[in-house]
Amino acid sequence: MAMSRQERINSQKKQYRIDSVKQLFKDDIVIPAKSISLLKDSTGGTISNVVNDTTSGQKDDVASLTSKVNEILLSLKTVGIIQ
């Protein structure tokens, strides 16, 4: 398949390197950074990397999921996507 004229022009343009997600969104005024609070875990469950379907482990499952959500939120805050 032959490239169109515009595709040939675009293929010759300099590609800029993006060093971080924060840099990618730095000057974007369309996407405002959202302020999101971390979740508070008062279940008393034990945090792990396993979520199972047993009734006895529900507190542990909720504690694990809460911990993972907080890790994601902290990562998004670190790169400046959320506040």
GIRAMO-V452922 format. One record per backbone hydrogen bond with DSSP energy under -0.5 kcal/mol. NH is the residue of the N-H (numbers start at 0). CO is the residue of the C=O. If there is no record, write none. Layout:
BEGIN
[[NH | CO] [NH | CO]]
END
This chain:
BEGIN
[[7 | 3] [8 | 4] [9 | 5] [10 | 6] [11 | 7] [11 | 8] [12 | 8] [12 | 9] [15 | 13] [18 | 16] [23 | 19] [24 | 20] [25 | 21] [25 | 22] [27 | 24] [28 | 26] [31 | 29] [33 | 80] [35 | 33] [40 | 38] [41 | 39] [56 | 53] [57 | 54] [60 | 56] [61 | 57] [62 | 58] [63 | 59] [64 | 60] [65 | 61] [66 | 62] [67 | 63] [68 | 64] [69 | 65] [70 | 66] [71 | 67] [72 | 68] [73 | 69] [74 | 70] [75 | 71] [76 | 72] [77 | 73] [78 | 74] [79 | 76] [80 | 75] [81 | 75] [82 | 33]]
END
